[in-house]
Amino acid sequence: MQMCNLSTIAREYVAIKTISNLLFKDLILNAGGEDFGIEAAGWKIPLPLDKHVKDNFNQYQHEAITAGLSSKAFVLIQGPPGTGKTQTILGILSTILHATPTRVQSK
């Protein structure tokens, strides 16, 4: 009888052992819980897309999508299996592809 799968634990172990070699290690380790909504104000998101994001993503996924629109150099999406990381990343990409930076719209 299989009690657990060690592949996730092995990946976490390798990540912890090699974190000192990562270019963005300080950014990852010093990340804080910030309000990312203000920085996303530089984007014009079409109303149907905004409604779709609000209707189809939970609060945390919506916050991650907003963070993806920020001017931050790095956004870390993490979570256990089945929490919607892939869907959230697709939401970020979809929003970026369909939104317009407001600085482009100014005349």
N, CA, C and O atoms as a printed pandas DataFrame, in Angstrom:
     atom_number atom_name residue_name chain_id  residue_number  x_coord  y_coord  z_coord
0              1         N          MET        A               1    0.840   -1.175    0.000
1              2        CA          MET        A               1    0.000    0.000    0.000
2              3         C          MET        A               1    0.897    1.255    0.000
3              4         O          MET        A               1    1.760    1.411    0.864
4              5         N          GLN        A               2    0.683    2.115   -0.954
5              6        CA          GLN        A               2    1.477    3.333   -1.056
6              7         C          GLN        A               2    0.891    4.395   -0.131
7              8         O          GLN        A               2   -0.298    4.701   -0.206
8              9         N          MET        A               3    1.719    4.949    0.729
9             10        CA          MET        A               3    1.262    5.944    1.701
10            11         C          MET        A               3    1.469    7.371    1.195
11            12         O          MET        A               3    0.662    8.253    1.490
12            13         N          CYS        A               4    2.526    7.602    0.447
13            14        CA          CYS        A               4    2.783    8.942   -0.069
14            15         C          CYS        A               4    3.727    8.857   -1.260
15            16         O          CYS        A               4    4.304    7.808   -1.548
16            17         N          ASN        A               5    3.868    9.985   -1.941
17            18        CA          ASN        A               5    4.764   10.082   -3.075
18            19         C          ASN        A               5    5.911   11.001   -2.670
19            20         O          ASN        A               5    5.673   12.120   -2.216
20            21         N          LEU        A               6    7.125   10.554   -2.824
21            22        CA          LEU        A               6    8.282   11.329   -2.388
22            23         C          LEU        A               6    8.766   12.341   -3.425
23            24         O          LEU        A               6    9.701   13.091   -3.146
24            25         N          SER        A               7    8.159   12.385   -4.609
25            26        CA          SER        A               7    8.667   13.284   -5.648
26            27         C          SER        A               7    8.542   14.751   -5.243
27            28         O          SER        A               7    9.452   15.534   -5.514
28            29         N          THR        A               8    7.450   15.140   -4.608
29            30        CA          THR        A               8    7.289   16.527   -4.166
30            31         C          THR        A               8    8.309   16.872   -3.097
31            32         O          THR        A               8    8.902   17.950   -3.131
32            33         N          ILE        A               9    8.519   15.977   -2.154
33            34        CA          ILE        A               9    9.493   16.204   -1.089
34            35         C          ILE        A               9   10.903   16.301   -1.682
35            36         O          ILE        A               9   11.697   17.140   -1.257
36            37         N          ALA        A              10   11.213   15.454   -2.652
37            38        CA          ALA        A              10   12.530   15.489   -3.291
38            39         C          ALA        A              10   12.735   16.809   -4.034
39            40         O          ALA        A              10   13.825   17.379   -3.976
40            41         N          ARG        A              11   11.700   17.310   -4.737
41            42        CA          ARG        A              11   11.809   18.595   -5.439
42            43         C          ARG        A              11   12.024   19.741   -4.460
43            44         O          ARG        A              11   12.837   20.631   -4.713
44            45         N          GLU        A              12   11.302   19.725   -3.345
45            46        CA          GLU        A              12   11.481   20.773   -2.338
46            47         C          GLU        A              12   12.891   20.730   -1.750
47            48         O          GLU        A              12   13.499   21.775   -1.519
48            49         N          TYR        A              13   13.405   19.538   -1.509
49            50        CA          TYR        A              13   14.754   19.388   -0.970
50            51         C          TYR        A              13   15.795   19.963   -1.937
51            52         O          TYR        A              13   16.690   20.704   -1.530
52            53         N          VAL        A              14   15.665   19.613   -3.219
53            54        CA          VAL        A              14   16.595   20.131   -4.226
54            55         C          VAL        A              14   16.491   21.650   -4.313
55            56         O          VAL        A              14   17.507   22.333   -4.440
56            57         N          ALA        A              15   15.277   22.185   -4.247
57            58        CA          ALA        A              15   15.091   23.635   -4.305
58            59         C          ALA        A              15   15.765   24.330   -3.125
59            60         O          ALA        A              15   16.418   25.359   -3.299
60            61         N          ILE        A              16   15.611   23.777   -1.940
61            62        CA          ILE        A              16   16.226   24.377   -0.753
62            63         C          ILE        A              16   17.752   24.288   -0.829
63            64         O          ILE        A              16   18.445   25.240   -0.468
64            65         N          LYS        A              17   18.277   23.161   -1.294
65            66        CA          LYS        A              17   19.725   22.985   -1.384
66            67         C          LYS        A              17   20.363   23.905   -2.430
67            68         O          LYS        A              17   21.522   24.293   -2.283
68            69         N          THR        A              18   19.623   24.254   -3.475
69            70        CA          THR        A              18   20.201   25.043   -4.569
70            71         C          THR        A              18   19.770   26.508   -4.569
71            72         O          THR        A              18   20.135   27.248   -5.483
72            73         N          ILE        A              19   19.012   26.943   -3.579
73            74        CA          ILE        A              19   18.499   28.312   -3.600
74            75         C          ILE        A              19   19.616   29.360   -3.585
75            76         O          ILE        A              19   19.441   30.463   -4.102
76            77         N          SER        A              20   20.750   29.017   -3.000
77            78        CA          SER        A              20   21.848   29.988   -2.960
78            79         C          SER        A              20   22.390   30.301   -4.351
79            80         O          SER        A              20   23.056   31.320   -4.532
80            81         N          ASN        A              21   22.122   29.449   -5.331
81            82        CA          ASN        A              21   22.590   29.668   -6.703
82            83         C          ASN        A              21   21.608   30.470   -7.556
83            84         O          ASN        A              21   21.940   30.854   -8.678
84            85         N          LEU        A              22   20.418   30.725   -7.047
85            86        CA          LEU        A              22   19.399   31.414   -7.836
86            87         C          LEU        A              22   19.689   32.901   -7.953
87            88         O          LEU        A              22   20.087   33.548   -6.985
88            89         N          LEU        A              23   19.486   33.426   -9.138
89            90        CA          LEU        A              23   19.693   34.843   -9.385
90            91         C          LEU        A              23   18.731   35.706   -8.566
91            92         O          LEU        A              23   19.117   36.769   -8.080
92            93         N          PHE        A              24   17.489   35.257   -8.409
93            94        CA          PHE        A              24   16.467   36.039   -7.717
94            95         C          PHE        A              24   16.251   35.605   -6.272
95            96         O          PHE        A              24   15.188   35.865   -5.709
96            97         N          LYS        A              25   17.233   34.950   -5.660
97            98        CA          LYS        A              25   17.024   34.391   -4.320
98            99         C          LYS        A              25   16.634   35.456   -3.299
99           100         O          LYS        A              25   15.737   35.219   -2.489
100          101         N          ASP        A              26   17.279   36.619   -3.313
101          102        CA          ASP        A              26   16.950   37.668   -2.345
102          103         C          ASP        A              26   15.524   38.169   -2.550
103          104         O          ASP        A              26   14.805   38.438   -1.587
104          105         N          LEU        A              27   15.126   38.291   -3.804
105          106        CA          LEU        A              27   13.770   38.741   -4.111
106          107         C          LEU        A              27   12.737   37.729   -3.616
107          108         O          LEU        A              27   11.694   38.111   -3.087
108          109         N          ILE        A              28   13.028   36.447   -3.786
109          110        CA          ILE        A              28   12.109   35.397   -3.334
110          111         C          ILE        A              28   12.053   35.345   -1.811
111          112         O          ILE        A              28   10.969   35.299   -1.230
112          113         N          LEU        A              29   13.202   35.351   -1.171
113          114        CA          LEU        A              29   13.259   35.188    0.283
114          115         C          LEU        A              29   12.772   36.416    1.038
115          116         O          LEU        A              29   12.312   36.284    2.172
116          117         N          ASN        A              30   12.854   37.595    0.455
117          118        CA          ASN        A              30   12.447   38.820    1.134
118          119         C          ASN        A              30   11.083   39.337    0.685
119          120         O          ASN        A              30   10.693   40.450    1.038
120          121         N          ALA        A              31   10.368   38.544   -0.080
121          122        CA          ALA        A              31    9.059   38.981   -0.561
122          123         C          ALA        A              31    8.121   39.205    0.613
123          124         O          ALA        A              31    8.142   38.464    1.596
124          125         N          GLY        A              32    7.308   40.230    0.494
125          126        CA          GLY        A              32    6.358   40.551    1.554
126          127         C          GLY        A              32    4.946   40.580    1.017
127          128         O          GLY        A              32    4.728   40.612   -0.194
128          129         N          GLY        A              33    3.998   40.570    1.920
129          130        CA          GLY        A              33    2.606   40.666    1.531
130          131         C          GLY        A              33    2.228   42.114    1.269
131          132         O          GLY        A              33    1.909   42.861    2.195
132          133         N          GLU        A              34    2.266   42.499    0.019
133          134        CA          GLU        A              34    1.959   43.875   -0.352
134          135         C          GLU        A              34    0.618   43.936   -1.065
135          136         O          GLU        A              34    0.107   42.927   -1.550
136          137         N          ASP        A              35    0.058   45.142   -1.118
137          138        CA          ASP        A              35   -1.156   45.355   -1.886
138          139         C          ASP        A              35   -0.749   45.674   -3.312
139          140         O          ASP        A              35   -0.213   46.749   -3.580
140          141         N          PHE        A              36   -1.001   44.747   -4.230
141          142        CA          PHE        A              36   -0.566   44.918   -5.604
142          143         C          PHE        A              36   -1.589   45.649   -6.463
143          144         O          PHE        A              36   -1.311   45.947   -7.624
144          145         N          GLY        A              37   -2.765   45.945   -5.920
145          146        CA          GLY        A              37   -3.818   46.531   -6.733
146          147         C          GLY        A              37   -3.498   47.899   -7.281
147          148         O          GLY        A              37   -3.940   48.229   -8.382
148          149         N          ILE        A              38   -2.761   48.696   -6.572
149          150        CA          ILE        A              38   -2.476   50.060   -7.006
150          151         C          ILE        A              38   -1.609   50.067   -8.257
151          152         O          ILE        A              38   -1.863   50.849   -9.173
152          153         N          GLU        A              39   -0.609   49.228   -8.312
153          154        CA          GLU        A              39    0.288   49.213   -9.451
154          155         C          GLU        A              39   -0.383   48.717  -10.724
155          156         O          GLU        A              39    0.050   49.062  -11.824
156          157         N          ALA        A              40   -1.421   47.923  -10.595
157          158        CA          ALA        A              40   -2.117   47.406  -11.765
158          159         C          ALA        A              40   -3.009   48.462  -12.391
159          160         O          ALA        A              40   -3.596   48.229  -13.448
160          161         N          ALA        A              41   -3.118   49.624  -11.751
161          162        CA          ALA        A              41   -3.970   50.684  -12.282
162          163         C          ALA        A              41   -3.439   51.230  -13.601
163          164         O          ALA        A              41   -4.156   51.952  -14.295
164          165         N          GLY        A              42   -2.210   50.905  -13.962
165          166        CA          GLY        A              42   -1.633   51.352  -15.223
166          167         C          GLY        A              42   -2.113   50.565  -16.422
167          168         O          GLY        A              42   -1.622   50.770  -17.532
168          169         N          TRP        A              43   -3.060   49.671  -16.223
169          170        CA          TRP        A              43   -3.585   48.841  -17.314
170          171         C          TRP        A              43   -5.059   49.128  -17.542
171          172         O          TRP        A              43   -5.814   49.322  -16.589
172          173         N          LYS        A              44   -5.465   49.154  -18.787
173          174        CA          LYS        A              44   -6.883   49.261  -19.157
174          175         C          LYS        A              44   -7.351   47.857  -19.501
175          176         O          LYS        A              44   -6.983   47.303  -20.537
176          177         N          ILE        A              45   -8.166   47.289  -18.623
177          178        CA          ILE        A              45   -8.664   45.928  -18.810
178          179         C          ILE        A              45  -10.090   46.012  -19.348
179          180         O          ILE        A              45  -10.937   46.655  -18.728
180          181         N          PRO        A              46  -10.374   45.380  -20.485
181          182        CA          PRO        A              46  -11.739   45.400  -21.023
182          183         C          PRO        A              46  -12.739   44.849  -19.997
183          184         O          PRO        A              46  -12.440   43.888  -19.289
184          185         N          LEU        A              47  -13.905   45.454  -19.924
185          186        CA          LEU        A              47  -14.911   45.044  -18.928
186          187         C          LEU        A              47  -15.283   43.571  -19.007
187          188         O          LEU        A              47  -15.386   42.929  -17.961
188          189         N          PRO        A              48  -15.493   42.994  -20.201
189          190        CA          PRO        A              48  -15.812   41.555  -20.229
190          191         C          PRO        A              48  -14.696   40.691  -19.638
191          192         O          PRO        A              48  -14.968   39.693  -18.970
192          193         N          LEU        A              49  -13.443   41.072  -19.884
193          194        CA          LEU        A              49  -12.323   40.316  -19.330
194          195         C          LEU        A              49  -12.263   40.478  -17.817
195          196         O          LEU        A              49  -12.036   39.504  -17.100
196          197         N          ASP        A              50  -12.465   41.694  -17.328
197          198        CA          ASP        A              50  -12.469   41.942  -15.881
198          199         C          ASP        A              50  -13.564   41.122  -15.202
199          200         O          ASP        A              50  -13.338   40.533  -14.146
200          201         N          LYS        A              51  -14.740   41.087  -15.805
201          202        CA          LYS        A              51  -15.854   40.299  -15.251
202          203         C          LYS        A              51  -15.505   38.808  -15.262
203          204         O          LYS        A              51  -15.780   38.097  -14.295
204          205         N          HIS        A              52  -14.903   38.341  -16.351
205          206        CA          HIS        A              52  -14.517   36.931  -16.440
206          207         C          HIS        A              52  -13.516   36.565  -15.340
207          208         O          HIS        A              52  -13.648   35.522  -14.700
208          209         N          VAL        A              53  -12.526   37.418  -15.125
209          210        CA          VAL        A              53  -11.524   37.145  -14.093
210          211         C          VAL        A              53  -12.174   37.117  -12.718
211          212         O          VAL        A              53  -11.890   36.227  -11.917
212          213         N          LYS        A              54  -13.045   38.083  -12.437
213          214        CA          LYS        A              54  -13.695   38.132  -11.124
214          215         C          LYS        A              54  -14.636   36.950  -10.905
215          216         O          LYS        A              54  -14.782   36.474   -9.779
216          217         N          ASP        A              55  -15.274   36.477  -11.972
217          218        CA          ASP        A              55  -16.232   35.379  -11.843
218          219         C          ASP        A              55  -15.576   33.998  -11.791
219          220         O          ASP        A              55  -16.138   33.068  -11.213
220          221         N          ASN        A              56  -14.395   33.861  -12.387
221          222        CA          ASN        A              56  -13.805   32.535  -12.545
222          223         C          ASN        A              56  -12.564   32.261  -11.710
223          224         O          ASN        A              56  -12.034   31.151  -11.739
224          225         N          PHE        A              57  -12.096   33.249  -10.970
225          226        CA          PHE        A              57  -10.916   33.051  -10.134
226          227         C          PHE        A              57  -11.256   33.428   -8.700
227          228         O          PHE        A              57  -12.043   34.343   -8.460
228          229         N          ASN        A              58  -10.655   32.711   -7.744
229          230        CA          ASN        A              58  -10.906   33.055   -6.347
230          231         C          ASN        A              58  -10.104   34.305   -5.966
231          232         O          ASN        A              58   -9.357   34.842   -6.784
232          233         N          GLN        A              59  -10.259   34.750   -4.754
233          234        CA          GLN        A              59   -9.629   35.993   -4.286
234          235         C          GLN        A              59   -8.108   35.965   -4.453
235          236         O          GLN        A              59   -7.517   36.941   -4.915
236          237         N          TYR        A              60   -7.483   34.864   -4.085
237          238        CA          TYR        A              60   -6.030   34.773   -4.133
238          239         C          TYR        A              60   -5.521   34.715   -5.573
239          240         O          TYR        A              60   -4.487   35.298   -5.899
240          241         N          GLN        A              61   -6.250   34.012   -6.421
241          242        CA          GLN        A              61   -5.877   33.967   -7.833
242          243         C          GLN        A              61   -6.035   35.353   -8.459
243          244         O          GLN        A              61   -5.205   35.776   -9.263
244          245         N          HIS        A              62   -7.100   36.050   -8.086
245          246        CA          HIS        A              62   -7.321   37.401   -8.602
246          247         C          HIS        A              62   -6.192   38.329   -8.152
247          248         O          HIS        A              62   -5.720   39.152   -8.936
248          249         N          GLU        A              63   -5.759   38.203   -6.907
249          250        CA          GLU        A              63   -4.634   38.999   -6.403
250          251         C          GLU        A              63   -3.354   38.678   -7.175
251          252         O          GLU        A              63   -2.565   39.575   -7.472
252          253         N          ALA        A              64   -3.149   37.402   -7.497
253          254        CA          ALA        A              64   -1.963   37.007   -8.257
254          255         C          ALA        A              64   -2.009   37.576   -9.674
255          256         O          ALA        A              64   -0.982   38.002  -10.203
256          257         N          ILE        A              65   -3.178   37.586  -10.284
257          258        CA          ILE        A              65   -3.330   38.171  -11.620
258          259         C          ILE        A              65   -3.040   39.661  -11.571
259          260         O          ILE        A              65   -2.359   40.191  -12.449
260          261         N          THR        A              66   -3.548   40.336  -10.558
261          262        CA          THR        A              66   -3.264   41.760  -10.385
262          263         C          THR        A              66   -1.766   41.980  -10.179
263          264         O          THR        A              66   -1.198   42.928  -10.721
264          265         N          ALA        A              67   -1.128   41.110   -9.401
265          266        CA          ALA        A              67    0.318   41.219   -9.179
266          267         C          ALA        A              67    1.079   41.024  -10.485
267          268         O          ALA        A              67    2.105   41.666  -10.709
268          269         N          GLY        A              68    0.582   40.145  -11.341
269          270        CA          GLY        A              68    1.215   39.917  -12.639
270          271         C          GLY        A              68    1.173   41.142  -13.534
271          272         O          GLY        A              68    1.997   41.276  -14.438
272          273         N          LEU        A              69    0.226   42.035  -13.294
273          274        CA          LEU        A              69    0.129   43.271  -14.069
274          275         C          LEU        A              69    0.967   44.389  -13.474
275          276         O          LEU        A              69    1.096   45.454  -14.077
276          277         N          SER        A              70    1.537   44.159  -12.303
277          278        CA          SER        A              70    2.312   45.205  -11.644
278          279         C          SER        A              70    3.644   45.407  -12.345
279          280         O          SER        A              70    4.020   44.629  -13.222
280          281         N          SER        A              71    4.337   46.432  -11.964
281          282        CA          SER        A              71    5.639   46.724  -12.570
282          283         C          SER        A              71    6.770   46.007  -11.837
283          284         O          SER        A              71    7.942   46.311  -12.059
284          285         N          LYS        A              72    6.434   45.075  -10.983
285          286        CA          LYS        A              72    7.456   44.321  -10.252
286          287         C          LYS        A              72    8.251   43.459  -11.231
287          288         O          LYS        A              72    7.714   42.970  -12.225
288          289         N          ALA        A              73    9.520   43.283  -10.939
289          290        CA          ALA        A              73   10.385   42.488  -11.807
290          291         C          ALA        A              73   10.094   41.000  -11.691
291          292         O          ALA        A              73   10.446   40.226  -12.581
292          293         N          PHE        A              74    9.451   40.593  -10.594
293          294        CA          PHE        A              74    9.308   39.171  -10.312
294          295         C          PHE        A              74    8.013   38.935   -9.556
295          296         O          PHE        A              74    7.732   39.636   -8.584
296          297         N          VAL        A              75    7.224   37.967   -9.980
297          298        CA          VAL        A              75    6.008   37.558   -9.267
298          299         C          VAL        A              75    6.091   36.044   -9.100
299          300         O          VAL        A              75    6.222   35.308  -10.078
300          301         N          LEU        A              76    6.015   35.593   -7.864
301          302        CA          LEU        A              76    6.124   34.170   -7.559
302          303         C          LEU        A              76    4.726   33.602   -7.341
303          304         O          LEU        A              76    3.987   34.068   -6.474
304          305         N          ILE        A              77    4.372   32.596   -8.131
305          306        CA          ILE        A              77    3.097   31.895   -7.979
306          307         C          ILE        A              77    3.426   30.531   -7.394
307          308         O          ILE        A              77    4.123   29.733   -8.021
308          309         N          GLN        A              78    2.925   30.262   -6.194
309          310        CA          GLN        A              78    3.216   28.979   -5.557
310          311         C          GLN        A              78    1.983   28.465   -4.842
311          312         O          GLN        A              78    1.073   29.229   -4.520
312          313         N          GLY        A              79    1.960   27.175   -4.598
313          314        CA          GLY        A              79    0.866   26.558   -3.875
314          315         C          GLY        A              79    0.897   25.059   -4.067
315          316         O          GLY        A              79    1.563   24.555   -4.970
316          317         N          PRO        A              80    0.177   24.346   -3.218
317          318        CA          PRO        A              80    0.157   22.883   -3.344
318          319         C          PRO        A              80   -0.589   22.446   -4.610
319          320         O          PRO        A              80   -1.260   23.254   -5.251
320          321         N          PRO        A              81   -0.467   21.176   -4.959
321          322        CA          PRO        A              81   -1.148   20.671   -6.150
322          323         C          PRO        A              81   -2.659   20.920   -6.085
323          324         O          PRO        A              81   -3.288   20.781   -5.036
324          325         N          GLY        A              82   -3.210   21.286   -7.226
325          326        CA          GLY        A              82   -4.654   21.458   -7.321
326          327         C          GLY        A              82   -5.187   22.803   -6.869
327          328         O          GLY        A              82   -6.401   22.972   -6.751
328          329         N          THR        A              83   -4.310   23.767   -6.612
329          330        CA          THR        A              83   -4.778   25.075   -6.131
330          331         C          THR        A              83   -4.991   26.082   -7.261
331          332         O          THR        A              83   -5.428   27.204   -7.008
332          333         N          GLY        A              84   -4.689   25.698   -8.498
333          334        CA          GLY        A              84   -4.966   26.569   -9.629
334          335         C          GLY        A              84   -3.803   27.435  -10.087
335          336         O          GLY        A              84   -4.016   28.502  -10.663
336          337         N          LYS        A              85   -2.581   26.991   -9.839
337          338        CA          LYS        A              85   -1.410   27.782  -10.266
338          339         C          LYS        A              85   -1.382   27.941  -11.786
339          340         O          LYS        A              85   -1.168   29.041  -12.295
340          341         N          THR        A              86   -1.595   26.852  -12.501
341          342        CA          THR        A              86   -1.562   26.907  -13.963
342          343         C          THR        A              86   -2.676   27.800  -14.485
343          344         O          THR        A              86   -2.446   28.613  -15.380
344          345         N          GLN        A              87   -3.879   27.662  -13.940
345          346        CA          GLN        A              87   -4.997   28.513  -14.365
346          347         C          GLN        A              87   -4.716   29.974  -14.061
347          348         O          GLN        A              87   -5.073   30.850  -14.849
348          349         N          THR        A              88   -4.078   30.248  -12.924
349          350        CA          THR        A              88   -3.747   31.622  -12.556
350          351         C          THR        A              88   -2.734   32.204  -13.532
351          352         O          THR        A              88   -2.873   33.350  -13.958
352          353         N          ILE        A              89   -1.729   31.434  -13.886
353          354        CA          ILE        A              89   -0.726   31.905  -14.849
354          355         C          ILE        A              89   -1.373   32.159  -16.205
355          356         O          ILE        A              89   -1.054   33.142  -16.873
356          357         N          LEU        A              90   -2.278   31.278  -16.612
357          358        CA          LEU        A              90   -3.007   31.505  -17.861
358          359         C          LEU        A              90   -3.876   32.761  -17.767
359          360         O          LEU        A              90   -4.035   33.484  -18.750
360          361         N          GLY        A              91   -4.441   33.018  -16.577
361          362        CA          GLY        A              91   -5.213   34.246  -16.363
362          363         C          GLY        A              91   -4.343   35.483  -16.487
363          364         O          GLY        A              91   -4.769   36.488  -17.056
364          365         N          ILE        A              92   -3.117   35.420  -15.956
365          366        CA          ILE        A              92   -2.187   36.548  -16.079
366          367         C          ILE        A              92   -1.852   36.792  -17.547
367          368         O          ILE        A              92   -1.912   37.924  -18.027
368          369         N          LEU        A              93   -1.502   35.726  -18.252
369          370        CA          LEU        A              93   -1.141   35.866  -19.667
370          371         C          LEU        A              93   -2.308   36.383  -20.500
371          372         O          LEU        A              93   -2.125   37.246  -21.359
372          373         N          SER        A              94   -3.493   35.864  -20.252
373          374        CA          SER        A              94   -4.677   36.319  -20.979
374          375         C          SER        A              94   -4.941   37.794  -20.720
375          376         O          SER        A              94   -5.253   38.547  -21.643
376          377         N          THR        A              95   -4.818   38.201  -19.479
377          378        CA          THR        A              95   -5.051   39.599  -19.132
378          379         C          THR        A              95   -4.008   40.500  -19.784
379          380         O          THR        A              95   -4.346   41.564  -20.303
380          381         N          ILE        A              96   -2.749   40.084  -19.762
381          382        CA          ILE        A              96   -1.693   40.883  -20.398
382          383         C          ILE        A              96   -1.935   40.991  -21.905
383          384         O          ILE        A              96   -1.761   42.060  -22.491
384          385         N          LEU        A              97   -2.333   39.888  -22.525
385          386        CA          LEU        A              97   -2.549   39.906  -23.967
386          387         C          LEU        A              97   -3.755   40.754  -24.383
387          388         O          LEU        A              97   -3.773   41.299  -25.487
388          389         N          HIS        A              98   -4.758   40.870  -23.514
389          390        CA          HIS        A              98   -5.971   41.596  -23.876
390          391         C          HIS        A              98   -6.085   42.977  -23.244
391          392         O          HIS        A              98   -6.949   43.763  -23.632
392          393         N          ALA        A              99   -5.232   43.280  -22.286
393          394        CA          ALA        A              99   -5.252   44.597  -21.656
394          395         C          ALA        A              99   -4.299   45.520  -22.402
395          396         O          ALA        A              99   -3.447   45.077  -23.173
396          397         N          THR        A             100   -4.465   46.795  -22.156
397          398        CA          THR        A             100   -3.619   47.794  -22.790
398          399         C          THR        A             100   -3.016   48.681  -21.720
399          400         O          THR        A             100   -3.741   49.186  -20.863
400          401         N          PRO        A             101   -1.714   48.883  -21.746
401          402        CA          PRO        A             101   -1.138   49.834  -20.786
402          403         C          PRO        A             101   -1.721   51.224  -21.028
403          404         O          PRO        A             101   -1.804   51.667  -22.173
404          405         N          THR        A             102   -2.120   51.907  -19.974
405          406        CA          THR        A             102   -2.749   53.217  -20.137
406          407         C          THR        A             102   -1.806   54.231  -20.744
407          408         O          THR        A             102   -2.261   55.161  -21.410
408          409         N          ARG        A             103   -0.512   54.086  -20.537
409          410        CA          ARG        A             103    0.431   55.053  -21.113
410          411         C          ARG        A             103    0.427   54.990  -22.633
411          412         O          ARG        A             103    0.770   55.976  -23.287
412          413         N          VAL        A             104    0.042   53.838  -23.220
413          414        CA          VAL        A             104   -0.044   53.706  -24.672
414          415         C          VAL        A             104   -1.288   54.438  -25.180
415          416         O          VAL        A             104   -1.282   54.964  -26.293
416          417         N          GLN        A             105   -2.359   54.476  -24.371
417          418        CA          GLN        A             105   -3.609   55.070  -24.801
418          419         C          GLN        A             105   -3.598   56.593  -24.740
419          420         O          GLN        A             105   -4.379   57.239  -25.438
420          421         N          SER        A             106   -2.730   57.178  -23.922
421          422        CA          SER        A             106   -2.726   58.635  -23.803
422          423         C          SER        A             106   -2.268   59.263  -25.107
423          424         O          SER        A             106   -1.435   58.704  -25.821
424          425         N          LYS        A             107   -2.823   60.436  -25.413
425          426        CA          LYS        A             107   -2.506   61.074  -26.696
426          427         C          LYS        A             107   -1.427   62.104  -26.527
427          428         O          LYS        A             107   -1.028   62.745  -27.499
